[in-house]
Amino acid sequence: MDLETLLSFDWSVMAPEFIILGVATLLSLLDLFLPKKIDRRLLGWLGFASILTALGFLVGMYDKGPTEVTTILYETYRLDSFAMAFKTLILAGAAFVMLMAISYEPKEGLREYRGEFFYLLLLGVLGAMIMSSSGDLITLFVGLELLSLASYILAGLRKKNLQSNEAAMKYVINGGIATAITLFGMSYVYGLTGTTNLQEMWISLSQINARDMQYLLVIAFMMMFVGLSFKLATAPFHMWAPDVYQGAPTPVTAFLAVVSKTAGFIIVLRLFVTLFFPTRSAEGSSMLFSMGEFIAVLAVASMIVGNFVALRQRNVKRMFAYSGVAHAGYLLVPLATVNFIFIFEAMWFYLVAYLFMNIGALAVLQVVTAQDDSEDLSRFAGLYQRSPLLAVLMSVFLLSLAGIPGTAGFIGKLSIFVGAISEPNNAYVLASVLILTTVVSYFYYFGIMTQMFFRPAASQEKIHVPVGIRITVLVCAVATLVLGIFPGLAIDMFGSNFDILLDIFETDN
């Protein structure tokens, strides 16, 4: 590629990525050369400012129009509605996680390596953003690995904590296996099409006689989906999640639960909708639709395993890990039904709701468990006496996670339920499992509330809430309630700025 060609690209579409990359590099250099006596929290605030700046540039790109697609680097990078919609979630979630990281102070301290925390977090965010805009298997995989490698290190960042060491080891092993399986499935699709470009792939696959290639396509589909199911922590590929959630620093747990999970669904939607929706199966229907039963089995297994195993957990982080497995199952329901009237909007709104309620709950958990570094359920006993506002806000997040009316979580579950029972799918079994397992989740979510309001506190000492946690908890609580009462604010924004179904198959205008 000569210099003239390189300069001809519209690099402005990558402004958010350049901001994150530039600040991550700057933070790594500052952390290396600044005197040890300087508080590294200053680097965290700089990282937080960079995320907000990148988000501002991204919002400024909304005026490009919902169906205008810009591609650069020979269509390996795409700025389309899909990318903008999900990058918004990634950056918003990363901003809250950064605030949690700034306020995080475990028992053994983080002074020696706090700076690493911030720039590794930014690199993970950069990987997720690259995945959102990838138009090629190679860039998609590079983004996935950048996110994964940063996450592995972050999970083990508490170097003197044995649980954190165990979490990092288990995450690396399971992540490596998942990556290998995913890459093996991708190699089949590449072998059938002779290209790594997603647009060229779907055109080639749509012209292939599926009867001749049916078994190879099914193998490719299942290998990629199983590999990515490790990333999503769906049952039965969730075995790493409880230990990693428990051992990782709480801000990293929030990052894995929200940003990393969102990135996982990004790659699932980008790959499987682009490649397998236009591909015909041997029966003549869309291959994505014909594989719906396989996805539905994973969805049902995740909803049942996640909610029922969560009932037995005393460690709140492990409880949230199994809750995350259940929520991954809820999010697979729209993909299993392949109802394109609902699929993108329902999944996007649910991820928005999940972002606020999950990060808010984990932020409260971080404050409550700060003194003795224990996440046992009993740590919430008497929280209402010690900090009434914190207990009320935690209740908002738990009610939303449980799907109680008046919260964003209820609207998210309702949109998925309506999509499941609507024509032409009528997936009543999936919808029934969703409702029944949601009822099961009431027991462990309300169990935390019982501790907060009806159990005596072991200590009457007031809880100190750092400024970063205050901002995170208050904003998340307000957003959870506002989106529960006025869901149209998010839905209208999605409809007016993003038209994913129309432009996900479009080439550069």
C-alpha positions in Angstrom: 0.0 0.0 0.0 1.6 3.3 -1.1 1.4 6.6 0.8 -1.1 8.1 -1.6 -3.6 5.2 -1.1 -3.0 5.3 2.7 -3.8 9.0 2.9 -6.9 8.6 0.7 -8.8 6.8 3.4 -11.3 8.6 5.5 -9.4 8.1 8.8 -11.9 10.4 10.7 -14.2 7.4 11.1 -11.6 5.8 13.4 -11.4 8.9 15.6 -12.8 7.1 18.7 -10.3 4.2 18.3 -7.4 6.6 17.8 -8.3 8.5 21.0 -8.4 5.3 23.0 -5.2 3.9 21.5 -3.3 7.2 21.9 -4.3 7.7 25.6 -3.6 4.0 26.4 -0.1 4.5 25.0 0.3 7.7 26.9 -0.8 6.1 30.1 1.7 3.3 29.7 4.5 5.7 29.2 3.5 8.0 32.1 3.1 5.0 34.4 6.6 3.9 33.4 8.4 7.2 33.9 6.4 9.1 36.6 7.9 8.9 40.1 6.4 6.2 42.3 5.1 8.8 44.9 2.6 10.2 42.4 -0.9 8.8 42.8 -1.8 6.7 39.7 -5.4 7.5 40.1 -4.6 10.6 38.1 -4.0 8.3 35.1 -7.4 6.8 35.7 -9.1 10.1 35.5 -7.2 10.8 32.2 -8.4 7.4 30.9 -12.0 8.3 31.9 -11.7 11.6 30.1 -10.5 9.8 27.0 -13.5 7.4 27.0 -15.9 10.3 27.3 -14.1 12.1 24.4 -14.2 9.0 22.2 -17.9 8.7 23.1 -18.5 12.3 22.1 -16.8 11.8 18.7 -18.9 8.7 18.2 -22.1 10.5 18.9 -21.0 13.2 16.5 -21.0 10.5 13.8 -24.7 9.7 14.2 -25.5 12.4 11.7 -24.0 10.3 8.9 -27.4 8.8 8.6 -28.7 5.3 9.7 -28.0 3.7 6.3 -24.7 5.4 5.3 -21.8 2.9 5.5 -18.2 4.0 5.4 -15.5 1.5 4.9 -11.7 1.9 4.8 -8.6 -0.3 4.5 -10.2 -2.4 1.8 -13.5 -2.9 3.7 -11.8 -4.5 6.7 -13.1 -1.6 8.8 -16.8 -0.6 8.6 -18.6 2.4 10.2 -22.2 1.4 10.0 -25.3 1.5 12.3 -24.3 -1.8 13.9 -20.9 -0.5 14.8 -22.2 2.8 16.2 -25.0 1.2 18.2 -22.7 -1.3 20.0 -19.7 1.0 20.4 -22.0 3.3 22.3 -22.7 0.6 24.8 -19.0 -0.4 25.0 -17.8 3.1 25.7 -20.6 3.8 28.2 -19.9 0.6 30.1 -16.1 1.3 30.0 -16.6 4.8 31.5 -18.4 3.3 34.5 -15.9 0.5 34.9 -13.1 3.1 34.9 -14.8 5.0 37.7 -15.0 1.8 39.7 -11.3 1.1 39.0 -10.3 4.6 40.2 -12.1 4.0 43.5 -10.9 0.4 43.9 -8.6 -0.3 46.9 -8.4 -4.0 47.9 -7.0 -5.2 51.2 -3.5 -5.9 49.8 -3.4 -2.6 47.9 -2.9 -1.8 44.3 -0.3 1.0 44.5 2.5 -0.9 42.7 0.5 -1.8 39.6 -2.5 0.5 39.6 -1.3 2.3 36.4 -1.4 -1.1 34.5 -5.0 -1.4 35.5 -6.1 1.7 33.5 -4.2 1.3 30.2 -5.0 -2.5 30.0 -8.7 -1.6 30.5 -8.4 0.9 27.6 -6.7 -1.8 25.4 -9.6 -4.2 26.1 -12.1 -1.5 25.2 -10.1 -0.9 22.0 -10.4 -4.6 21.1 -14.1 -4.5 21.6 -14.5 -1.4 19.4 -12.4 -3.0 16.6 -14.7 -6.1 16.8 -17.8 -3.8 16.4 -16.4 -2.3 13.2 -14.7 -5.3 11.7 -15.6 -6.2 8.1 -13.1 -9.0 7.8 -12.4 -12.2 9.8 -8.8 -11.1 10.4 -9.6 -7.8 12.0 -12.4 -9.4 13.9 -10.1 -12.0 15.3 -7.4 -9.3 16.1 -10.0 -7.3 18.0 -11.2 -10.5 19.9 -7.6 -11.4 20.9 -6.8 -7.8 22.0 -9.8 -7.9 24.3 -9.1 -11.4 25.5 -5.4 -10.8 26.3 -6.1 -7.6 28.2 -8.9 -9.4 30.1 -6.6 -12.3 31.1 -4.1 -9.9 32.6 -6.7 -7.8 34.3 -8.2 -10.9 35.9 -4.9 -11.7 37.6 -3.9 -8.2 38.4 -4.1 -8.8 42.2 -0.7 -10.5 42.0 -0.6 -11.3 45.8 -4.1 -12.8 45.9 -4.3 -16.6 45.3 -7.9 -16.4 44.0 -6.9 -13.8 41.5 -4.1 -16.0 40.3 -6.4 -18.9 40.0 -8.9 -16.8 38.1 -6.3 -15.7 35.5 -5.0 -19.2 35.0 -8.5 -20.7 34.4 -9.5 -17.8 32.2 -6.3 -18.2 30.0 -6.8 -21.9 29.6 -10.6 -21.7 28.8 -10.0 -18.7 26.6 -7.3 -20.4 24.7 -9.4 -23.4 24.0 -12.4 -21.2 23.0 -10.2 -19.2 20.6 -8.8 -22.4 19.0 -12.3 -23.8 18.4 -13.6 -20.5 17.0 -10.6 -20.2 14.7 -11.1 -23.8 13.5 -14.7 -23.0 12.5 -13.6 -19.8 10.8 -11.1 -21.8 8.7 -13.9 -23.9 7.3 -15.8 -20.8 6.1 -12.6 -19.4 4.6 -11.9 -22.7 2.8 -15.4 -22.7 1.3 -15.2 -19.0 0.1 -11.5 -18.3 -0.5 -11.8 -14.9 1.2 -11.8 -13.4 4.7 -13.9 -10.4 3.8 -17.3 -10.7 5.4 -19.2 -9.0 2.5 -17.5 -11.3 -0.1 -18.1 -14.3 2.1 -21.9 -13.9 2.4 -22.1 -13.2 -1.3 -20.1 -16.4 -2.0 -22.1 -18.5 0.6 -25.4 -17.3 -0.8 -24.4 -18.7 -4.2 -23.1 -22.1 -2.9 -25.3 -25.2 -3.3 -26.0 -25.9 0.3 -26.7 -29.6 -0.3 -23.1 -30.1 -1.4 -21.6 -28.1 1.4 -24.2 -28.7 4.1 -22.1 -30.8 6.5 -19.1 -28.4 6.2 -21.3 -25.4 6.9 -22.9 -27.1 9.9 -19.5 -27.9 11.3 -18.3 -24.4 10.8 -21.4 -22.9 12.4 -21.3 -25.2 15.4 -17.6 -24.8 16.0 -17.7 -21.0 15.8 -20.8 -20.8 18.0 -19.4 -23.2 20.6 -16.1 -21.3 20.7 -17.9 -18.0 21.1 -20.2 -19.5 23.7 -17.2 -19.7 26.0 -16.8 -15.9 25.6 -20.6 -15.4 26.3 -20.5 -17.8 29.3 -23.5 -19.7 28.2 -24.2 -23.2 29.6 -22.6 -25.7 29.4 -19.5 -23.6 28.4 -19.7 -21.4 31.5 -17.4 -23.3 33.9 -14.8 -20.6 34.0 -17.1 -17.7 34.9 -17.8 -18.3 38.6 -14.2 -18.7 39.5 -13.0 -15.8 37.3 -15.8 -13.5 38.6 -14.9 -14.3 42.2 -11.1 -14.0 41.9 -10.9 -11.0 39.6 -10.9 -7.4 41.0 -14.5 -6.2 41.2 -14.0 -3.5 38.4 -12.7 -6.3 36.2 -15.7 -8.5 37.1 -17.9 -5.6 35.9 -15.8 -5.3 32.8 -16.2 -9.0 32.0 -19.9 -9.0 32.9 -20.8 -6.0 30.7 -18.2 -4.9 28.2 -16.8 -8.3 27.4 -20.2 -9.9 27.2 -21.5 -7.2 24.9 -18.4 -7.7 22.7 -19.2 -11.4 22.6 -22.7 -10.7 21.3 -21.3 -8.2 18.9 -19.1 -10.9 17.2 -22.0 -13.4 17.3 -24.4 -11.0 15.5 -21.8 -9.7 13.0 -20.6 -13.3 12.1 -23.8 -15.3 12.1 -26.2 -12.8 10.7 -23.8 -11.7 8.0 -22.6 -15.1 7.0 -25.5 -17.6 7.7 -28.7 -15.6 7.3 -28.4 -15.3 3.5 -27.0 -18.8 3.1 -29.5 -21.5 2.1 -29.7 -24.8 4.0 -30.5 -28.1 2.3 -34.2 -27.5 3.0 -34.1 -24.2 1.2 -34.5 -22.0 4.3 -32.0 -19.7 5.8 -29.2 -21.6 7.5 -29.4 -19.4 10.5 -33.0 -20.2 10.9 -32.4 -24.0 10.4 -29.8 -23.9 13.3 -32.3 -22.1 15.5 -33.0 -25.3 17.5 -29.3 -25.6 18.4 -29.2 -22.0 19.7 -32.5 -22.6 21.5 -31.0 -25.5 23.4 -28.1 -23.4 24.6 -30.5 -20.6 25.6 -32.7 -23.0 27.6 -29.7 -24.6 29.2 -28.3 -21.2 30.2 -31.5 -19.9 31.7 -32.1 -23.1 33.7 -28.5 -23.8 34.9 -27.7 -20.1 35.6 -30.8 -19.4 37.7 -31.0 -22.7 39.6 -27.3 -22.9 40.5 -27.3 -19.2 41.6 -29.8 -20.3 44.3 -27.1 -22.2 46.1 -24.5 -19.4 46.1 -23.3 -17.6 49.2 -20.6 -15.6 47.5 -22.3 -12.7 45.8 -19.8 -12.5 42.9 -20.4 -16.2 42.1 -24.1 -15.5 42.3 -23.7 -12.7 39.7 -21.6 -15.0 37.6 -24.5 -17.5 37.4 -26.9 -14.7 36.9 -24.8 -13.6 33.9 -25.1 -17.1 32.5 -28.9 -16.8 32.8 -28.9 -13.4 31.2 -26.8 -14.7 28.3 -29.6 -17.3 27.8 -32.2 -14.6 27.7 -30.2 -12.7 25.1 -29.9 -15.9 22.9 -33.7 -16.1 22.7 -34.0 -13.4 19.9 -31.2 -15.0 18.0 -32.8 -18.5 18.3 -36.1 -17.2 16.9 -34.4 -15.1 14.1 -37.2 -12.5 14.2 -35.6 -9.6 12.5 -38.3 -7.2 13.5 -37.2 -7.6 17.1 -33.7 -9.2 17.1 -31.4 -6.1 17.0 -33.7 -3.7 18.9 -34.5 -6.3 21.6 -30.9 -7.4 22.1 -29.5 -3.8 22.0 -32.1 -2.5 24.6 -31.5 -5.5 26.9 -27.8 -4.9 26.8 -28.4 -1.2 27.7 -30.5 -2.3 30.6 -28.0 -5.0 31.6 -25.2 -2.4 31.5 -26.8 -0.1 34.0 -28.3 -2.6 36.4 -25.2 -5.0 36.5 -22.5 -2.3 36.8 -24.6 -0.5 39.4 -25.0 -3.7 41.5 -21.3 -4.5 41.3 -20.4 -1.0 42.2 -22.4 -1.3 45.4 -20.8 -4.7 46.0 -17.4 -3.1 45.7 -18.1 -0.6 48.4 -19.8 -3.0 50.8 -17.0 -5.6 50.6 -14.1 -3.0 50.7 -13.2 -3.4 54.4 -12.6 -7.1 54.7 -12.5 -8.2 51.0 -15.2 -10.8 51.6 -18.1 -11.1 49.2 -20.2 -13.4 51.4 -24.0 -12.7 51.3 -23.9 -11.8 55.0 -21.9 -8.7 54.1 -25.2 -7.1 53.0 -26.8 -7.7 56.4 -28.2 -4.5 57.9 -27.0 -2.4 55.0 -30.2 -0.3 55.3 -29.1 0.8 58.8 -25.6 1.6 57.8 -26.4 3.4 54.5 -30.1 3.7 53.6 -29.5 5.3 50.2 -27.0 2.6 49.1 -29.5 -0.1 50.2 -32.4 1.6 48.2 -30.2 2.0 45.1 -29.0 -1.6 45.3 -32.7 -2.7 45.5 -33.3 -0.8 42.3 -30.6 -2.8 40.5 -31.8 -6.1 42.0 -35.4 -5.4 41.0 -34.3 -4.6 37.5 -32.2 -7.8 37.3 -35.2 -9.7 38.4 -37.4 -8.1 35.8 -39.9 -6.3 38.0 -42.1 -3.7 36.3 -41.0 -0.1 36.4 -37.4 -1.0 35.7 -35.3 -1.3 32.5 -34.8 -5.0 33.1 -38.6 -5.6 32.9 -38.8 -3.8 29.5 -35.8 -5.7 28.2 -37.3 -9.1 29.2 -40.7 -8.0 27.9 -39.3 -7.1 24.4 -37.6 -10.5 24.2 -40.7 -12.2 25.3 -42.9 -10.4 22.7 -40.4 -11.2 20.0 -40.4 -14.9 20.9 -44.2 -15.3 20.8 -44.7 -13.1 17.7 -45.2 -14.4 14.2 -43.8 -16.3 12.4 -41.9 -18.1 15.1 -44.3 -18.6 18.0 -41.5 -19.9 20.2 -43.8 -20.6 23.2 -41.4 -23.0 24.8 -38.6 -20.5 24.9 -40.9 -17.8 26.2 -42.2 -20.1 28.9 -38.8 -21.1 30.1 -37.8 -17.4 30.1 -40.8 -16.6 32.4 -40.3 -19.6 34.7 -36.6 -19.0 35.2 -37.2 -15.3 35.8 -39.5 -16.3 38.7 -36.8 -18.6 40.0 -34.3 -15.6 40.0 -36.6 -13.8 42.4 -35.4 -16.0 45.2 -31.7 -15.2 45.1 -32.2 -11.5 44.1 -34.7 -11.0 46.9 -32.4 -12.9 49.2 -29.9 -10.1 49.0 -32.7 -7.6 49.7 -33.7 -9.6 52.7 -30.2 -9.3 54.1 -30.2 -5.5 53.5 -33.5 -4.7 55.2 -34.4 -7.5 57.6 -31.1 -8.8 59.0 -29.2 -7.0 61.8 -25.9 -5.4 60.9 -22.7 -6.8 62.4 -21.3 -3.3 62.5 -23.0 0.1 62.7 -20.1 1.9 61.1 -21.1 4.1 58.2 -19.9 3.1 54.8 -17.6 5.5 52.9 -18.6 5.8 49.3 -15.8 7.2 47.0 -16.8 9.9 44.4 -16.3 7.5 41.5 -18.7 5.0 43.0 -21.2 7.7 43.9 -21.3 8.9 40.2 -21.6 5.3 38.9 -24.3 4.2 41.3 -26.5 7.3 41.0 -26.3 7.5 37.2 -27.0 3.8 36.8 -30.0 3.9 39.2 -31.5 6.9 37.5 -31.0 5.3 34.0 -32.5 2.0 35.2 -35.7 3.7 36.5 -36.0 6.2 33.6 -35.7 3.5 30.9 -38.1 1.4 32.9 -40.7 4.1 32.9 -39.9 5.8 29.6 -38.3 3.0 27.4 -39.1 5.0 24.3 -36.1 7.3 25.0 -33.7 4.5 24.1 -36.0 2.8 21.6 -36.6 6.0 19.6 -32.9 6.8 19.7 -32.2 3.3 18.3 -34.8 3.7 15.6 -33.8 7.1 14.5 -30.1 6.7 14.4 -29.5 3.0 13.6 -31.0 0.9 10.9 -28.9 -2.2 11.3 -30.9 -4.6 9.2 -30.6 -2.4 6.1 -26.9 -1.5 6.3 -25.3 -4.7 7.7 -25.1 -6.1 4.2 -24.3 -2.8 2.5 -21.0 -1.8 1.0 -19.4 1.6 1.1 -21.6 4.4 -0.4 
